[in-house]
Amino acid sequence: MSAPNFHAQALRAYGAVKATRSLREQEAEVYALVSGRLRVATEGSDIEKIRARSDATRLFSTVRVLTLHESCELPLPLRGQIVSVCRAAMREADKDDADLGFLADICDSFAAGLLGRAPVAETGAAA
């Protein structure tokens, strides 16, 4: 099998798998990915910490903007709570000595909520 053909088949297979997962599952995966990067960065280099904080900032900034948008169908009280958590996470991520475990716990909580599961705090920062 030639490399381009293999690559095309792999892309089709990946697309088929993604299509079978719900949007909520895909969103939860994004939170899990950022959480993992944050947890790895806790023991990593300065550049890994900066990248993880940047990922968290981008994620929570995006969620905040989407939640505030008029097209968001979530109930207003829930929207307010989500925006509040996003702001707190963004403030923490902006700190040079950010608590990456705390940010990872927030990501885990969002992922668990999207999947309908109770969050499991790994650092004890959030319960």
Buried (B, 14 or more C-beta within 10 A) or exposed (E): EEEEEEEEEEEEEEEEEEEEEEEEEEBBBBBBBBBBBBBBBBEBEEEBBBBBBEBBBEBBBEBBEBBEEEEBEEEEEEBEEBBEBBEBBBEBBEEEEBBBBBBBBBBBBBBBBBBEEEBEBEBEBBE
